[in-house]
Amino acid sequence: MKLIKRIILLGFFFILTSCQGQLAEKNNSLLTKQNQVDHSNYRKLTPEEEKVIVHKGTEYPGTGKYNNFKEPGIYGCKRCNTPLFSSKNKFNSGCGWPSFDDAISDNVKEILDADGRRIEIVCKNCGGHLGHVFRGEQFTPKNTRHCVNSISLVFEKEKDIKTDTAVFASGCFWGTEYFLQQMGGIIDTKPGYIGGKVDNPTYQEVCTGITGHAEAVRVIFNPDSVSYEDLAKIYFETHDPTQVNRQGPDIGTQYRSEIFYFDDEQKRIANDLINQLQNDGLNVATKVTKASTFWVAEEYHQDYYIKSGKHPYCHRYVKRF
């Protein structure tokens, strides 16, 4: 009898842990999707580069090639090529290492050092060591200094960088921007207004529903690092495309689901994905419309969840593809 009880209890334990594992898998599905990095695309590092990027070493001050470098362009991760810093945010701090007062999107991850004294910065995509971040030094109005090893970076001249633009509307633009910023290859995101009949509308005007604008996010991305189709898939997987003129608790035409395309290829991809979802049984309400003038929203809407530390209230990840 004792043996039978043990078998029953053991079976119950396996069922419980299995259910917990499935729940954790669902809750972390977006994170898992994003962390599936193809290591075959990593640049082969020299022993000197590995010492810094992999083993978290530091190059000698004043010796890095980008310390006094002033050409316009983008500084990417030496290992995986994710865009990290713009030359527009580079400044001379006199510390002996390249300094930037801002990073591109949230492609740079901050980690507290083991001793609790400094904050390490790494590439969010591959985890490569970059350096450290310091605040409160008053070098620039942003009051932030990303102190970066030159050897951790690869530079692309402004004219050499491939860029493309996409605009997506899926309810509150805070949440739309939040999930698009999680993707690698993103150079810039801007919440704003599109599809209306009033020039340069304010947030208050758009909220009335009279101007006809949708809250949307303009994404500038590197097509060599992330495809338009990948962005469109994340767009469909992070909001409910069946809802009409609303998203969750937010109701109004400004919260409609709509893709604004810039060329026939973007239009084709958007319609193909909609067809896939409809074949899977979803009654998709997403409109596909040729892009018109995009008006950047007020500053307090930009990078809202990065600044506030909060999380989206009407967007969540649901695997659909």
LOSEDO-632463 format. One line per field, with one value per residue (C-alpha): residue number from 0; residue in three letters; z, x, y. Coordinates in Angstrom, 2 decimals, padded with zeros to 5 digits. Example, Ala and Ser with C-alpha at 12.3 -4.5 7.8 and 13.67 -1.06 7.14 Angstrom:
BEGIN
pos <- c(0 / 1) $
code <- c(ala / ser) $
Z <- c(007.80 / 007.14) $
X <- c(012.30 / 013.67) $
Y <- c(-004.50 / -001.06) $
END
This chain:
BEGIN
pos <- c(0 / 1 / 2 / 3 / 4 / 5 / 6 / 7 / 8 / 9 / 10 / 11 / 12 / 13 / 14 / 15 / 16 / 17 / 18 / 19 / 20 / 21 / 22 / 23 / 24 / 25 / 26 / 27 / 28 / 29 / 30 / 31 / 32 / 33 / 34 / 35 / 36 / 37 / 38 / 39 / 40 / 41 / 42 / 43 / 44 / 45 / 46 / 47 / 48 / 49 / 50 / 51 / 52 / 53 / 54 / 55 / 56 / 57 / 58 / 59 / 60 / 61 / 62 / 63 / 64 / 65 / 66 / 67 / 68 / 69 / 70 / 71 / 72 / 73 / 74 / 75 / 76 / 77 / 78 / 79 / 80 / 81 / 82 / 83 / 84 / 85 / 86 / 87 / 88 / 89 / 90 / 91 / 92 / 93 / 94 / 95 / 96 / 97 / 98 / 99 / 100 / 101 / 102 / 103 / 104 / 105 / 106 / 107 / 108 / 109 / 110 / 111 / 112 / 113 / 114 / 115 / 116 / 117 / 118 / 119 / 120 / 121 / 122 / 123 / 124 / 125 / 126 / 127 / 128 / 129 / 130 / 131 / 132 / 133 / 134 / 135 / 136 / 137 / 138 / 139 / 140 / 141 / 142 / 143 / 144 / 145 / 146 / 147 / 148 / 149 / 150 / 151 / 152 / 153 / 154 / 155 / 156 / 157 / 158 / 159 / 160 / 161 / 162 / 163 / 164 / 165 / 166 / 167 / 168 / 169 / 170 / 171 / 172 / 173 / 174 / 175 / 176 / 177 / 178 / 179 / 180 / 181 / 182 / 183 / 184 / 185 / 186 / 187 / 188 / 189 / 190 / 191 / 192 / 193 / 194 / 195 / 196 / 197 / 198 / 199 / 200 / 201 / 202 / 203 / 204 / 205 / 206 / 207 / 208 / 209 / 210 / 211 / 212 / 213 / 214 / 215 / 216 / 217 / 218 / 219 / 220 / 221 / 222 / 223 / 224 / 225 / 226 / 227 / 228 / 229 / 230 / 231 / 232 / 233 / 234 / 235 / 236 / 237 / 238 / 239 / 240 / 241 / 242 / 243 / 244 / 245 / 246 / 247 / 248 / 249 / 250 / 251 / 252 / 253 / 254 / 255 / 256 / 257 / 258 / 259 / 260 / 261 / 262 / 263 / 264 / 265 / 266 / 267 / 268 / 269 / 270 / 271 / 272 / 273 / 274 / 275 / 276 / 277 / 278 / 279 / 280 / 281 / 282 / 283 / 284 / 285 / 286 / 287 / 288 / 289 / 290 / 291 / 292 / 293 / 294 / 295 / 296 / 297 / 298 / 299 / 300 / 301 / 302 / 303 / 304 / 305 / 306 / 307 / 308 / 309 / 310 / 311 / 312 / 313 / 314 / 315 / 316 / 317 / 318 / 319 / 320) $
code <- c(met / lys / leu / ile / lys / arg / ile / ile / leu / leu / gly / phe / phe / phe / ile / leu / thr / ser / cys / gln / gly / gln / leu / ala / glu / lys / asn / asn / ser / leu / leu / thr / lys / gln / asn / gln / val / asp / his / ser / asn / tyr / arg / lys / leu / thr / pro / glu / glu / glu / lys / val / ile / val / his / lys / gly / thr / glu / tyr / pro / gly / thr / gly / lys / tyr / asn / asn / phe / lys / glu / pro / gly / ile / tyr / gly / cys / lys / arg / cys / asn / thr / pro / leu / phe / ser / ser / lys / asn / lys / phe / asn / ser / gly / cys / gly / trp / pro / ser / phe / asp / asp / ala / ile / ser / asp / asn / val / lys / glu / ile / leu / asp / ala / asp / gly / arg / arg / ile / glu / ile / val / cys / lys / asn / cys / gly / gly / his / leu / gly / his / val / phe / arg / gly / glu / gln / phe / thr / pro / lys / asn / thr / arg / his / cys / val / asn / ser / ile / ser / leu / val / phe / glu / lys / glu / lys / asp / ile / lys / thr / asp / thr / ala / val / phe / ala / ser / gly / cys / phe / trp / gly / thr / glu / tyr / phe / leu / gln / gln / met / gly / gly / ile / ile / asp / thr / lys / pro / gly / tyr / ile / gly / gly / lys / val / asp / asn / pro / thr / tyr / gln / glu / val / cys / thr / gly / ile / thr / gly / his / ala / glu / ala / val / arg / val / ile / phe / asn / pro / asp / ser / val / ser / tyr / glu / asp / leu / ala / lys / ile / tyr / phe / glu / thr / his / asp / pro / thr / gln / val / asn / arg / gln / gly / pro / asp / ile / gly / thr / gln / tyr / arg / ser / glu / ile / phe / tyr / phe / asp / asp / glu / gln / lys / arg / ile / ala / asn / asp / leu / ile / asn / gln / leu / gln / asn / asp / gly / leu / asn / val / ala / thr / lys / val / thr / lys / ala / ser / thr / phe / trp / val / ala / glu / glu / tyr / his / gln / asp / tyr / tyr / ile / lys / ser / gly / lys / his / pro / tyr / cys / his / arg / tyr / val / lys / arg / phe) $
Z <- c(000.00 / 000.89 / -002.50 / -004.30 / -002.38 / -003.31 / -006.98 / -006.91 / -005.18 / -007.60 / -010.57 / -009.13 / -008.68 / -012.34 / -013.53 / -011.36 / -012.47 / -016.10 / -015.84 / -014.17 / -016.92 / -019.59 / -017.86 / -017.60 / -021.26 / -022.25 / -020.04 / -021.47 / -025.08 / -026.38 / -024.44 / -025.78 / -029.31 / -029.00 / -027.43 / -030.24 / -031.64 / -034.55 / -033.33 / -036.85 / -037.70 / -035.03 / -036.30 / -035.52 / -032.76 / -032.34 / -028.97 / -028.05 / -028.90 / -026.93 / -023.89 / -023.74 / -025.38 / -023.93 / -020.79 / -019.82 / -019.99 / -020.54 / -023.17 / -022.04 / -021.99 / -024.99 / -027.16 / -028.79 / -032.45 / -031.76 / -028.78 / -030.87 / -033.91 / -035.27 / -038.50 / -038.69 / -038.54 / -036.32 / -033.84 / -033.75 / -031.68 / -032.88 / -032.37 / -033.72 / -035.55 / -033.55 / -033.76 / -030.34 / -030.50 / -032.92 / -033.60 / -032.80 / -029.15 / -028.98 / -026.98 / -025.63 / -021.90 / -021.64 / -019.98 / -022.68 / -024.00 / -026.47 / -024.62 / -025.60 / -023.69 / -025.18 / -026.79 / -029.79 / -028.67 / -025.74 / -027.54 / -024.64 / -021.45 / -018.00 / -015.36 / -011.84 / -011.25 / -008.72 / -006.27 / -006.57 / -007.34 / -011.11 / -013.83 / -016.72 / -020.22 / -022.69 / -026.11 / -025.43 / -028.43 / -027.82 / -024.32 / -025.51 / -022.94 / -023.91 / -020.81 / -018.06 / -017.74 / -015.37 / -014.45 / -012.63 / -014.10 / -015.94 / -019.17 / -021.32 / -020.67 / -020.66 / -017.71 / -018.86 / -020.03 / -021.70 / -021.42 / -024.15 / -025.26 / -028.90 / -029.47 / -028.65 / -031.51 / -035.29 / -037.15 / -040.23 / -042.07 / -042.36 / -046.14 / -045.89 / -043.48 / -045.01 / -043.50 / -044.13 / -042.52 / -041.28 / -039.54 / -037.38 / -035.43 / -032.79 / -030.05 / -027.52 / -029.16 / -025.87 / -026.07 / -029.82 / -029.38 / -026.35 / -028.25 / -031.45 / -029.37 / -028.24 / -031.77 / -032.93 / -035.87 / -034.71 / -035.25 / -034.04 / -032.95 / -032.74 / -031.49 / -033.47 / -035.49 / -039.06 / -041.31 / -040.35 / -041.95 / -039.67 / -039.93 / -036.88 / -034.47 / -030.70 / -028.50 / -027.13 / -030.66 / -031.70 / -028.57 / -029.67 / -032.68 / -034.92 / -036.68 / -037.96 / -036.93 / -035.55 / -032.75 / -034.47 / -034.28 / -037.00 / -037.02 / -038.74 / -039.04 / -040.68 / -043.19 / -043.04 / -039.36 / -039.22 / -041.99 / -042.49 / -042.25 / -038.82 / -037.60 / -039.03 / -037.32 / -033.93 / -034.61 / -035.12 / -032.17 / -029.64 / -030.06 / -030.85 / -034.60 / -034.42 / -032.37 / -034.20 / -033.18 / -029.81 / -028.05 / -024.62 / -022.43 / -024.95 / -027.20 / -030.19 / -033.86 / -032.87 / -031.36 / -034.56 / -035.95 / -039.17 / -041.16 / -043.22 / -046.10 / -048.08 / -051.10 / -052.82 / -051.07 / -047.61 / -048.78 / -050.08 / -046.84 / -044.69 / -046.75 / -046.83 / -043.03 / -042.70 / -045.03 / -042.88 / -039.75 / -041.43 / -042.61 / -038.97 / -038.06 / -036.95 / -038.13 / -038.74 / -038.64 / -039.47 / -042.35 / -044.84 / -046.03 / -048.02 / -045.67 / -045.49 / -043.43 / -040.05 / -037.23 / -034.31 / -030.95 / -027.97 / -026.16 / -023.07 / -025.27 / -026.55 / -024.96 / -022.40 / -020.90 / -020.91 / -018.95 / -016.57 / -015.95 / -016.34 / -018.68 / -021.36 / -020.08 / -023.34 / -025.32 / -024.70 / -026.73 / -028.26 / -030.71 / -034.01 / -036.62) $
X <- c(000.00 / 002.88 / 004.46 / 001.19 / 000.91 / 004.49 / 003.80 / 000.65 / 002.48 / 005.38 / 002.98 / 001.23 / 004.61 / 005.57 / 002.19 / 002.52 / 006.07 / 005.10 / 002.21 / 004.46 / 007.01 / 004.37 / 003.17 / 006.69 / 007.25 / 004.16 / 005.08 / 008.59 / 007.72 / 008.70 / 011.96 / 012.77 / 011.96 / 014.26 / 017.11 / 017.28 / 020.41 / 022.12 / 025.71 / 026.85 / 026.35 / 028.83 / 032.00 / 035.08 / 037.00 / 040.73 / 042.25 / 042.59 / 038.91 / 037.81 / 039.70 / 037.45 / 034.16 / 033.89 / 036.04 / 035.14 / 038.60 / 039.43 / 041.65 / 044.22 / 042.88 / 043.76 / 044.67 / 041.31 / 040.75 / 037.42 / 038.50 / 039.02 / 037.10 / 034.60 / 033.07 / 029.24 / 027.71 / 026.62 / 028.71 / 027.62 / 028.52 / 031.82 / 030.50 / 026.91 / 026.66 / 023.64 / 023.52 / 024.42 / 025.40 / 025.06 / 027.87 / 025.29 / 025.50 / 029.30 / 031.25 / 034.76 / 034.78 / 038.56 / 038.45 / 040.43 / 037.57 / 034.75 / 031.85 / 028.17 / 025.35 / 022.66 / 022.22 / 020.16 / 016.72 / 017.36 / 020.04 / 022.44 / 021.72 / 022.84 / 024.05 / 025.22 / 028.80 / 029.30 / 030.84 / 027.80 / 029.94 / 029.62 / 027.09 / 028.36 / 026.94 / 026.64 / 025.10 / 021.53 / 021.52 / 024.68 / 025.83 / 029.19 / 030.95 / 031.08 / 032.21 / 030.37 / 027.79 / 028.06 / 025.49 / 025.53 / 028.79 / 027.14 / 029.12 / 026.00 / 022.35 / 021.49 / 023.87 / 024.91 / 028.25 / 028.47 / 032.19 / 032.93 / 035.93 / 036.74 / 037.59 / 033.97 / 032.67 / 032.49 / 031.78 / 029.62 / 029.81 / 026.53 / 026.37 / 027.13 / 024.35 / 021.31 / 018.07 / 014.40 / 011.27 / 008.06 / 004.99 / 002.68 / -000.48 / -001.80 / -003.48 / -001.55 / 001.77 / 003.64 / 003.03 / 003.63 / 007.03 / 007.93 / 007.80 / 009.39 / 012.31 / 013.01 / 014.01 / 017.63 / 018.54 / 016.36 / 018.04 / 015.27 / 011.62 / 009.30 / 005.69 / 003.53 / 000.39 / -000.51 / -003.53 / -005.38 / -006.46 / -004.80 / -001.17 / 001.07 / -001.72 / -001.33 / -002.06 / -005.13 / -006.47 / -005.89 / -007.67 / -010.88 / -011.05 / -011.85 / -008.47 / -008.67 / -005.11 / -003.96 / -001.44 / 001.46 / 005.19 / 007.71 / 010.57 / 013.90 / 015.74 / 018.72 / 017.31 / 020.60 / 019.91 / 016.13 / 013.56 / 010.33 / 008.49 / 010.03 / 008.86 / 005.38 / 005.13 / 006.04 / 003.49 / 000.72 / 001.89 / 001.87 / -001.66 / -005.14 / -005.62 / -009.29 / -010.36 / -011.95 / -011.08 / -009.78 / -007.08 / -007.90 / -009.31 / -008.38 / -011.33 / -011.42 / -010.45 / -006.97 / -006.39 / -007.17 / -005.01 / -003.38 / -000.17 / 001.08 / 003.25 / 005.90 / 006.22 / 004.56 / 006.79 / 005.71 / 002.10 / 002.51 / 004.11 / 001.40 / -001.42 / 000.28 / 000.53 / -003.10 / -004.10 / -002.13 / -003.92 / -007.32 / -006.59 / -005.88 / -009.36 / -008.70 / -011.12 / -008.40 / -009.49 / -006.06 / -006.11 / -003.24 / -002.86 / -000.30 / 001.78 / 001.09 / 002.82 / 003.98 / 003.95 / 006.28 / 004.47 / 005.38 / 008.65 / 006.96 / 005.57 / 009.01 / 010.56 / 007.78 / 008.29 / 012.08 / 011.84 / 009.07 / 010.22 / 006.63 / 005.18 / 002.45 / -001.11 / -002.87 / -000.16 / 001.20 / 002.99 / 000.93 / 002.66 / 000.74 / 003.32) $
Y <- c(000.00 / 002.37 / 001.64 / 002.49 / 005.79 / 006.69 / 005.97 / 008.13 / 011.01 / 010.74 / 010.86 / 013.92 / 015.63 / 015.04 / 016.38 / 019.49 / 020.28 / 019.67 / 022.16 / 024.70 / 024.25 / 024.79 / 027.96 / 029.30 / 028.47 / 030.47 / 033.43 / 033.53 / 032.75 / 036.18 / 036.18 / 032.70 / 033.78 / 036.78 / 034.80 / 032.27 / 033.87 / 032.19 / 031.93 / 031.06 / 034.73 / 035.85 / 037.46 / 035.36 / 037.16 / 037.47 / 036.42 / 040.11 / 040.75 / 037.68 / 038.93 / 041.99 / 040.90 / 037.38 / 037.52 / 041.11 / 042.61 / 046.29 / 047.85 / 050.43 / 054.01 / 056.15 / 053.16 / 052.38 / 053.29 / 055.01 / 057.14 / 060.31 / 059.07 / 061.63 / 060.29 / 060.15 / 056.70 / 053.84 / 051.84 / 048.21 / 045.16 / 043.66 / 040.12 / 040.20 / 043.56 / 044.81 / 048.66 / 050.06 / 053.73 / 056.64 / 059.10 / 061.79 / 060.74 / 060.49 / 063.07 / 063.60 / 062.92 / 062.83 / 059.41 / 057.60 / 055.48 / 056.28 / 057.92 / 058.07 / 059.74 / 057.50 / 054.09 / 052.97 / 051.78 / 049.39 / 047.38 / 047.95 / 045.99 / 047.14 / 044.65 / 045.48 / 044.31 / 041.54 / 043.99 / 046.27 / 049.32 / 049.76 / 048.98 / 046.87 / 047.34 / 044.47 / 043.93 / 042.86 / 040.54 / 038.47 / 039.47 / 040.78 / 042.99 / 046.67 / 048.58 / 050.44 / 053.21 / 056.17 / 058.82 / 062.13 / 063.44 / 066.38 / 065.93 / 066.39 / 067.33 / 063.61 / 063.19 / 059.72 / 058.31 / 054.93 / 054.22 / 051.67 / 049.65 / 050.44 / 046.79 / 045.85 / 048.00 / 047.94 / 051.16 / 051.69 / 054.99 / 056.85 / 056.42 / 052.69 / 051.81 / 050.14 / 051.38 / 050.83 / 052.26 / 050.67 / 052.11 / 050.03 / 050.97 / 048.57 / 050.56 / 052.62 / 053.44 / 052.96 / 049.21 / 049.01 / 050.67 / 048.53 / 045.23 / 046.53 / 047.82 / 044.24 / 043.24 / 043.22 / 045.45 / 048.36 / 051.72 / 054.02 / 054.00 / 056.99 / 056.99 / 059.39 / 060.00 / 058.99 / 058.60 / 061.76 / 065.02 / 067.61 / 068.67 / 068.23 / 067.19 / 067.21 / 064.21 / 065.96 / 066.57 / 062.95 / 061.70 / 063.43 / 061.10 / 064.07 / 064.29 / 060.71 / 059.82 / 056.49 / 056.19 / 054.45 / 053.77 / 054.54 / 052.04 / 052.62 / 049.32 / 047.65 / 045.12 / 043.19 / 042.48 / 042.14 / 041.74 / 043.65 / 040.32 / 039.63 / 043.04 / 042.51 / 039.11 / 040.61 / 043.34 / 040.76 / 038.66 / 041.51 / 042.85 / 041.53 / 042.15 / 041.11 / 044.13 / 047.07 / 050.65 / 049.57 / 047.60 / 046.27 / 049.05 / 051.77 / 052.58 / 054.91 / 055.07 / 056.27 / 052.80 / 050.89 / 048.08 / 049.28 / 048.77 / 051.71 / 050.46 / 052.33 / 050.03 / 047.09 / 044.55 / 045.73 / 045.65 / 042.09 / 040.86 / 042.47 / 040.95 / 037.54 / 037.49 / 038.55 / 035.71 / 033.26 / 034.43 / 034.28 / 030.74 / 029.91 / 031.13 / 034.73 / 037.40 / 039.99 / 043.64 / 045.09 / 047.56 / 047.85 / 051.43 / 053.39 / 055.52 / 059.24 / 061.93 / 060.66 / 063.20 / 062.45 / 062.56 / 064.71 / 063.97 / 062.48 / 059.68 / 058.65 / 055.51 / 055.60 / 052.14 / 052.45 / 055.70 / 054.62 / 051.05 / 049.88 / 047.25 / 047.41 / 047.18 / 046.29 / 044.47 / 041.00 / 038.36 / 035.53 / 033.19 / 033.19 / 032.10) $
END
